[in-house]
Amino acid sequence: MFIFEVPVWLLLSGLLCGVCGGGAWIFFMHKKNVQQTQTQSFNTSFVFSGNLKHTSLLDAIQFLEIGRREGILHVYCGRRKGYLTFLKGQVIDAFYRNETGREAIFLMLSLEEGDFYFEPKEITQPRLISETMMDIAFEWDERKNGAN
């Protein structure tokens, strides 16, 4: 068995070098991560989708209006596809089953099943629907209740 006689100062200096080196490594790694985070561009795109059995289309539209979202709400029912275009939370265009505008919205509001998802994007087209969504929803409700 070998017993090394090592001066205490040598042991302490080795321990101190290890602690300082480890601390410096942690400091520089943290600084590197902070710099990467600050220079990295983050994708903060808004993802919103659902099923019409669980969320009505009117609720989805109101959610996008409140959030003042801009983009396209795609609506799928089987093989049929429609869309609503939003600019600053306002519905400015709609298309479904060869119908446009209010009539397309009425058809989509009547869907009881299907899926939807919102695609955030910059909209540059002009406003093609002049009525507010609230006015359209009231008219749709009157039509629906008047038919019963």
mmCIF file of the C-alpha atoms, coordinates in Angstrom:
data_MODEL
# 
_entry.id   MODEL 
# 
loop_
_atom_site.group_PDB 
_atom_site.id 
_atom_site.type_symbol 
_atom_site.label_atom_id 
_atom_site.label_alt_id 
_atom_site.label_comp_id 
_atom_site.label_asym_id 
_atom_site.label_entity_id 
_atom_site.label_seq_id 
_atom_site.pdbx_PDB_ins_code 
_atom_site.Cartn_x 
_atom_site.Cartn_y 
_atom_site.Cartn_z 
_atom_site.occupancy 
_atom_site.B_iso_or_equiv 
_atom_site.pdbx_formal_charge 
_atom_site.auth_seq_id 
_atom_site.auth_comp_id 
_atom_site.auth_asym_id 
_atom_site.auth_atom_id 
_atom_site.pdbx_PDB_model_num 
ATOM 1   C CA . MET A 1 1   ? 0.000   0.000  0.000   1.00 0.00 ? 1   MET A CA 1 
ATOM 2   C CA . PHE A 1 2   ? 1.383   3.376  -1.009  1.00 0.00 ? 2   PHE A CA 1 
ATOM 3   C CA . ILE A 1 3   ? 0.745   6.440  1.028   1.00 0.00 ? 3   ILE A CA 1 
ATOM 4   C CA . PHE A 1 4   ? 1.425   9.719  -0.672  1.00 0.00 ? 4   PHE A CA 1 
ATOM 5   C CA . GLU A 1 5   ? 2.217   12.646 1.397   1.00 0.00 ? 5   GLU A CA 1 
ATOM 6   C CA . VAL A 1 6   ? 0.706   15.565 -0.444  1.00 0.00 ? 6   VAL A CA 1 
ATOM 7   C CA . PRO A 1 7   ? 0.882   19.004 1.063   1.00 0.00 ? 7   PRO A CA 1 
ATOM 8   C CA . VAL A 1 8   ? -2.506  20.390 2.087   1.00 0.00 ? 8   VAL A CA 1 
ATOM 9   C CA . TRP A 1 9   ? -1.961  23.553 0.048   1.00 0.00 ? 9   TRP A CA 1 
ATOM 10  C CA . LEU A 1 10  ? -1.619  21.438 -3.101  1.00 0.00 ? 10  LEU A CA 1 
ATOM 11  C CA . LEU A 1 11  ? -4.881  19.610 -2.403  1.00 0.00 ? 11  LEU A CA 1 
ATOM 12  C CA . LEU A 1 12  ? -6.698  22.877 -1.691  1.00 0.00 ? 12  LEU A CA 1 
ATOM 13  C CA . SER A 1 13  ? -5.315  24.574 -4.797  1.00 0.00 ? 13  SER A CA 1 
ATOM 14  C CA . GLY A 1 14  ? -6.417  21.616 -6.951  1.00 0.00 ? 14  GLY A CA 1 
ATOM 15  C CA . LEU A 1 15  ? -9.893  21.725 -5.423  1.00 0.00 ? 15  LEU A CA 1 
ATOM 16  C CA . LEU A 1 16  ? -10.073 25.485 -5.911  1.00 0.00 ? 16  LEU A CA 1 
ATOM 17  C CA . CYS A 1 17  ? -9.008  25.175 -9.575  1.00 0.00 ? 17  CYS A CA 1 
ATOM 18  C CA . GLY A 1 18  ? -11.718 22.560 -10.152 1.00 0.00 ? 18  GLY A CA 1 
ATOM 19  C CA . VAL A 1 19  ? -14.421 24.695 -8.566  1.00 0.00 ? 19  VAL A CA 1 
ATOM 20  C CA . CYS A 1 20  ? -13.342 27.829 -10.436 1.00 0.00 ? 20  CYS A CA 1 
ATOM 21  C CA . GLY A 1 21  ? -13.055 25.991 -13.739 1.00 0.00 ? 21  GLY A CA 1 
ATOM 22  C CA . GLY A 1 22  ? -16.508 24.431 -13.318 1.00 0.00 ? 22  GLY A CA 1 
ATOM 23  C CA . GLY A 1 23  ? -18.033 27.774 -12.337 1.00 0.00 ? 23  GLY A CA 1 
ATOM 24  C CA . ALA A 1 24  ? -16.467 29.479 -15.354 1.00 0.00 ? 24  ALA A CA 1 
ATOM 25  C CA . TRP A 1 25  ? -17.737 26.731 -17.657 1.00 0.00 ? 25  TRP A CA 1 
ATOM 26  C CA . ILE A 1 26  ? -21.298 27.100 -16.283 1.00 0.00 ? 26  ILE A CA 1 
ATOM 27  C CA . PHE A 1 27  ? -21.100 30.909 -16.608 1.00 0.00 ? 27  PHE A CA 1 
ATOM 28  C CA . PHE A 1 28  ? -19.957 30.807 -20.245 1.00 0.00 ? 28  PHE A CA 1 
ATOM 29  C CA . MET A 1 29  ? -22.493 28.137 -21.225 1.00 0.00 ? 29  MET A CA 1 
ATOM 30  C CA . HIS A 1 30  ? -25.296 30.194 -19.669 1.00 0.00 ? 30  HIS A CA 1 
ATOM 31  C CA . LYS A 1 31  ? -24.052 33.325 -21.455 1.00 0.00 ? 31  LYS A CA 1 
ATOM 32  C CA . LYS A 1 32  ? -23.924 31.420 -24.761 1.00 0.00 ? 32  LYS A CA 1 
ATOM 33  C CA . ASN A 1 33  ? -27.519 30.175 -24.287 1.00 0.00 ? 33  ASN A CA 1 
ATOM 34  C CA . VAL A 1 34  ? -28.742 33.695 -23.438 1.00 0.00 ? 34  VAL A CA 1 
ATOM 35  C CA . GLN A 1 35  ? -27.071 35.105 -26.561 1.00 0.00 ? 35  GLN A CA 1 
ATOM 36  C CA . GLN A 1 36  ? -28.593 32.377 -28.746 1.00 0.00 ? 36  GLN A CA 1 
ATOM 37  C CA . THR A 1 37  ? -32.013 33.038 -27.261 1.00 0.00 ? 37  THR A CA 1 
ATOM 38  C CA . GLN A 1 38  ? -31.705 36.766 -27.885 1.00 0.00 ? 38  GLN A CA 1 
ATOM 39  C CA . THR A 1 39  ? -30.549 36.408 -31.495 1.00 0.00 ? 39  THR A CA 1 
ATOM 40  C CA . GLN A 1 40  ? -32.830 33.516 -32.435 1.00 0.00 ? 40  GLN A CA 1 
ATOM 41  C CA . SER A 1 41  ? -36.079 34.424 -34.120 1.00 0.00 ? 41  SER A CA 1 
ATOM 42  C CA . PHE A 1 42  ? -38.952 32.573 -32.558 1.00 0.00 ? 42  PHE A CA 1 
ATOM 43  C CA . ASN A 1 43  ? -41.957 31.300 -34.437 1.00 0.00 ? 43  ASN A CA 1 
ATOM 44  C CA . THR A 1 44  ? -44.828 32.686 -32.406 1.00 0.00 ? 44  THR A CA 1 
ATOM 45  C CA . SER A 1 45  ? -47.480 31.797 -34.916 1.00 0.00 ? 45  SER A CA 1 
ATOM 46  C CA . PHE A 1 46  ? -50.930 31.218 -33.566 1.00 0.00 ? 46  PHE A CA 1 
ATOM 47  C CA . VAL A 1 47  ? -52.332 27.720 -33.927 1.00 0.00 ? 47  VAL A CA 1 
ATOM 48  C CA . PHE A 1 48  ? -56.084 27.246 -33.616 1.00 0.00 ? 48  PHE A CA 1 
ATOM 49  C CA . SER A 1 49  ? -58.062 24.250 -34.818 1.00 0.00 ? 49  SER A CA 1 
ATOM 50  C CA . GLY A 1 50  ? -61.002 22.154 -33.782 1.00 0.00 ? 50  GLY A CA 1 
ATOM 51  C CA . ASN A 1 51  ? -63.955 19.981 -34.599 1.00 0.00 ? 51  ASN A CA 1 
ATOM 52  C CA . LEU A 1 52  ? -67.419 21.402 -35.215 1.00 0.00 ? 52  LEU A CA 1 
ATOM 53  C CA . LYS A 1 53  ? -68.987 18.752 -32.961 1.00 0.00 ? 53  LYS A CA 1 
ATOM 54  C CA . HIS A 1 54  ? -67.054 20.235 -30.030 1.00 0.00 ? 54  HIS A CA 1 
ATOM 55  C CA . THR A 1 55  ? -66.780 23.907 -30.981 1.00 0.00 ? 55  THR A CA 1 
ATOM 56  C CA . SER A 1 56  ? -69.365 25.711 -33.046 1.00 0.00 ? 56  SER A CA 1 
ATOM 57  C CA . LEU A 1 57  ? -68.123 27.728 -35.976 1.00 0.00 ? 57  LEU A CA 1 
ATOM 58  C CA . LEU A 1 58  ? -69.675 30.837 -34.470 1.00 0.00 ? 58  LEU A CA 1 
ATOM 59  C CA . ASP A 1 59  ? -67.641 30.328 -31.267 1.00 0.00 ? 59  ASP A CA 1 
ATOM 60  C CA . ALA A 1 60  ? -64.466 29.897 -33.323 1.00 0.00 ? 60  ALA A CA 1 
ATOM 61  C CA . ILE A 1 61  ? -65.225 33.075 -35.284 1.00 0.00 ? 61  ILE A CA 1 
ATOM 62  C CA . GLN A 1 62  ? -65.890 35.040 -32.103 1.00 0.00 ? 62  GLN A CA 1 
ATOM 63  C CA . PHE A 1 63  ? -62.618 33.785 -30.613 1.00 0.00 ? 63  PHE A CA 1 
ATOM 64  C CA . LEU A 1 64  ? -60.708 35.054 -33.659 1.00 0.00 ? 64  LEU A CA 1 
ATOM 65  C CA . GLU A 1 65  ? -62.599 38.365 -33.575 1.00 0.00 ? 65  GLU A CA 1 
ATOM 66  C CA . ILE A 1 66  ? -61.741 38.966 -29.922 1.00 0.00 ? 66  ILE A CA 1 
ATOM 67  C CA . GLY A 1 67  ? -58.088 38.173 -30.602 1.00 0.00 ? 67  GLY A CA 1 
ATOM 68  C CA . ARG A 1 68  ? -58.124 40.536 -33.610 1.00 0.00 ? 68  ARG A CA 1 
ATOM 69  C CA . ARG A 1 69  ? -56.503 37.767 -35.666 1.00 0.00 ? 69  ARG A CA 1 
ATOM 70  C CA . GLU A 1 70  ? -55.465 38.044 -39.282 1.00 0.00 ? 70  GLU A CA 1 
ATOM 71  C CA . GLY A 1 71  ? -55.489 35.071 -41.616 1.00 0.00 ? 71  GLY A CA 1 
ATOM 72  C CA . ILE A 1 72  ? -57.744 32.372 -43.039 1.00 0.00 ? 72  ILE A CA 1 
ATOM 73  C CA . LEU A 1 73  ? -60.063 30.036 -41.154 1.00 0.00 ? 73  LEU A CA 1 
ATOM 74  C CA . HIS A 1 74  ? -60.324 26.864 -43.238 1.00 0.00 ? 74  HIS A CA 1 
ATOM 75  C CA . VAL A 1 75  ? -63.502 24.822 -42.767 1.00 0.00 ? 75  VAL A CA 1 
ATOM 76  C CA . TYR A 1 76  ? -63.777 21.185 -43.908 1.00 0.00 ? 76  TYR A CA 1 
ATOM 77  C CA . CYS A 1 77  ? -66.869 19.013 -44.024 1.00 0.00 ? 77  CYS A CA 1 
ATOM 78  C CA . GLY A 1 78  ? -66.070 15.761 -45.778 1.00 0.00 ? 78  GLY A CA 1 
ATOM 79  C CA . ARG A 1 79  ? -64.646 16.637 -49.173 1.00 0.00 ? 79  ARG A CA 1 
ATOM 80  C CA . ARG A 1 80  ? -66.098 20.135 -49.120 1.00 0.00 ? 80  ARG A CA 1 
ATOM 81  C CA . LYS A 1 81  ? -63.904 23.027 -48.122 1.00 0.00 ? 81  LYS A CA 1 
ATOM 82  C CA . GLY A 1 82  ? -64.691 26.613 -47.258 1.00 0.00 ? 82  GLY A CA 1 
ATOM 83  C CA . TYR A 1 83  ? -62.864 29.519 -45.759 1.00 0.00 ? 83  TYR A CA 1 
ATOM 84  C CA . LEU A 1 84  ? -63.367 32.775 -43.915 1.00 0.00 ? 84  LEU A CA 1 
ATOM 85  C CA . THR A 1 85  ? -60.774 35.524 -44.297 1.00 0.00 ? 85  THR A CA 1 
ATOM 86  C CA . PHE A 1 86  ? -60.021 37.675 -41.239 1.00 0.00 ? 86  PHE A CA 1 
ATOM 87  C CA . LEU A 1 87  ? -58.426 41.103 -41.155 1.00 0.00 ? 87  LEU A CA 1 
ATOM 88  C CA . LYS A 1 88  ? -57.854 42.546 -37.671 1.00 0.00 ? 88  LYS A CA 1 
ATOM 89  C CA . GLY A 1 89  ? -60.509 40.206 -36.317 1.00 0.00 ? 89  GLY A CA 1 
ATOM 90  C CA . GLN A 1 90  ? -63.141 41.125 -38.912 1.00 0.00 ? 90  GLN A CA 1 
ATOM 91  C CA . VAL A 1 91  ? -64.490 38.641 -41.449 1.00 0.00 ? 91  VAL A CA 1 
ATOM 92  C CA . ILE A 1 92  ? -63.861 40.274 -44.811 1.00 0.00 ? 92  ILE A CA 1 
ATOM 93  C CA . ASP A 1 93  ? -64.450 37.353 -47.218 1.00 0.00 ? 93  ASP A CA 1 
ATOM 94  C CA . ALA A 1 94  ? -65.993 33.878 -47.244 1.00 0.00 ? 94  ALA A CA 1 
ATOM 95  C CA . PHE A 1 95  ? -66.451 31.004 -49.671 1.00 0.00 ? 95  PHE A CA 1 
ATOM 96  C CA . TYR A 1 96  ? -68.259 27.649 -49.371 1.00 0.00 ? 96  TYR A CA 1 
ATOM 97  C CA . ARG A 1 97  ? -69.978 25.392 -51.948 1.00 0.00 ? 97  ARG A CA 1 
ATOM 98  C CA . ASN A 1 98  ? -69.923 27.935 -54.793 1.00 0.00 ? 98  ASN A CA 1 
ATOM 99  C CA . GLU A 1 99  ? -71.345 30.627 -52.523 1.00 0.00 ? 99  GLU A CA 1 
ATOM 100 C CA . THR A 1 100 ? -69.530 33.737 -51.366 1.00 0.00 ? 100 THR A CA 1 
ATOM 101 C CA . GLY A 1 101 ? -70.051 36.364 -48.701 1.00 0.00 ? 101 GLY A CA 1 
ATOM 102 C CA . ARG A 1 102 ? -72.987 36.098 -46.298 1.00 0.00 ? 102 ARG A CA 1 
ATOM 103 C CA . GLU A 1 103 ? -74.553 33.107 -48.042 1.00 0.00 ? 103 GLU A CA 1 
ATOM 104 C CA . ALA A 1 104 ? -71.314 31.129 -47.698 1.00 0.00 ? 104 ALA A CA 1 
ATOM 105 C CA . ILE A 1 105 ? -71.184 32.025 -44.004 1.00 0.00 ? 105 ILE A CA 1 
ATOM 106 C CA . PHE A 1 106 ? -74.814 30.905 -43.534 1.00 0.00 ? 106 PHE A CA 1 
ATOM 107 C CA . LEU A 1 107 ? -73.980 27.522 -45.088 1.00 0.00 ? 107 LEU A CA 1 
ATOM 108 C CA . MET A 1 108 ? -70.898 27.069 -42.907 1.00 0.00 ? 108 MET A CA 1 
ATOM 109 C CA . LEU A 1 109 ? -72.710 28.128 -39.721 1.00 0.00 ? 109 LEU A CA 1 
ATOM 110 C CA . SER A 1 110 ? -75.262 25.380 -40.430 1.00 0.00 ? 110 SER A CA 1 
ATOM 111 C CA . LEU A 1 111 ? -72.594 22.650 -40.439 1.00 0.00 ? 111 LEU A CA 1 
ATOM 112 C CA . GLU A 1 112 ? -72.957 20.247 -37.527 1.00 0.00 ? 112 GLU A CA 1 
ATOM 113 C CA . GLU A 1 113 ? -69.791 18.296 -38.229 1.00 0.00 ? 113 GLU A CA 1 
ATOM 114 C CA . GLY A 1 114 ? -66.456 18.950 -39.812 1.00 0.00 ? 114 GLY A CA 1 
ATOM 115 C CA . ASP A 1 115 ? -63.126 20.435 -38.892 1.00 0.00 ? 115 ASP A CA 1 
ATOM 116 C CA . PHE A 1 116 ? -61.541 23.854 -38.958 1.00 0.00 ? 116 PHE A CA 1 
ATOM 117 C CA . TYR A 1 117 ? -58.110 25.343 -38.555 1.00 0.00 ? 117 TYR A CA 1 
ATOM 118 C CA . PHE A 1 118 ? -56.803 28.876 -38.611 1.00 0.00 ? 118 PHE A CA 1 
ATOM 119 C CA . GLU A 1 119 ? -53.869 29.822 -40.812 1.00 0.00 ? 119 GLU A CA 1 
ATOM 120 C CA . PRO A 1 120 ? -52.295 33.062 -39.607 1.00 0.00 ? 120 PRO A CA 1 
ATOM 121 C CA . LYS A 1 121 ? -51.057 35.144 -42.518 1.00 0.00 ? 121 LYS A CA 1 
ATOM 122 C CA . GLU A 1 122 ? -50.907 38.719 -43.717 1.00 0.00 ? 122 GLU A CA 1 
ATOM 123 C CA . ILE A 1 123 ? -54.044 39.653 -45.628 1.00 0.00 ? 123 ILE A CA 1 
ATOM 124 C CA . THR A 1 124 ? -53.869 42.233 -48.407 1.00 0.00 ? 124 THR A CA 1 
ATOM 125 C CA . GLN A 1 125 ? -57.192 41.727 -50.169 1.00 0.00 ? 125 GLN A CA 1 
ATOM 126 C CA . PRO A 1 126 ? -60.001 44.277 -49.941 1.00 0.00 ? 126 PRO A CA 1 
ATOM 127 C CA . ARG A 1 127 ? -62.991 43.828 -47.661 1.00 0.00 ? 127 ARG A CA 1 
ATOM 128 C CA . LEU A 1 128 ? -65.720 41.977 -49.590 1.00 0.00 ? 128 LEU A CA 1 
ATOM 129 C CA . ILE A 1 129 ? -68.176 41.598 -46.691 1.00 0.00 ? 129 ILE A CA 1 
ATOM 130 C CA . SER A 1 130 ? -69.434 44.884 -45.309 1.00 0.00 ? 130 SER A CA 1 
ATOM 131 C CA . GLU A 1 131 ? -71.677 43.537 -42.521 1.00 0.00 ? 131 GLU A CA 1 
ATOM 132 C CA . THR A 1 132 ? -70.315 42.682 -39.101 1.00 0.00 ? 132 THR A CA 1 
ATOM 133 C CA . MET A 1 133 ? -70.236 39.063 -38.057 1.00 0.00 ? 133 MET A CA 1 
ATOM 134 C CA . MET A 1 134 ? -72.742 39.874 -35.314 1.00 0.00 ? 134 MET A CA 1 
ATOM 135 C CA . ASP A 1 135 ? -75.252 41.159 -37.881 1.00 0.00 ? 135 ASP A CA 1 
ATOM 136 C CA . ILE A 1 136 ? -74.711 38.052 -40.019 1.00 0.00 ? 136 ILE A CA 1 
ATOM 137 C CA . ALA A 1 137 ? -75.127 35.775 -36.977 1.00 0.00 ? 137 ALA A CA 1 
ATOM 138 C CA . PHE A 1 138 ? -78.391 37.480 -36.024 1.00 0.00 ? 138 PHE A CA 1 
ATOM 139 C CA . GLU A 1 139 ? -79.727 37.083 -39.554 1.00 0.00 ? 139 GLU A CA 1 
ATOM 140 C CA . TRP A 1 140 ? -78.625 33.425 -39.610 1.00 0.00 ? 140 TRP A CA 1 
ATOM 141 C CA . ASP A 1 141 ? -80.375 32.819 -36.282 1.00 0.00 ? 141 ASP A CA 1 
ATOM 142 C CA . GLU A 1 142 ? -83.581 34.452 -37.566 1.00 0.00 ? 142 GLU A CA 1 
ATOM 143 C CA . ARG A 1 143 ? -83.497 32.276 -40.694 1.00 0.00 ? 143 ARG A CA 1 
ATOM 144 C CA . LYS A 1 144 ? -82.801 29.146 -38.660 1.00 0.00 ? 144 LYS A CA 1 
ATOM 145 C CA . ASN A 1 145 ? -85.529 29.823 -36.089 1.00 0.00 ? 145 ASN A CA 1 
ATOM 146 C CA . GLY A 1 146 ? -87.966 31.055 -38.721 1.00 0.00 ? 146 GLY A CA 1 
ATOM 147 C CA . ALA A 1 147 ? -87.598 27.734 -40.562 1.00 0.00 ? 147 ALA A CA 1 
ATOM 148 C CA . ASN A 1 148 ? -88.634 25.735 -37.462 1.00 0.00 ? 148 ASN A CA 1 
# 
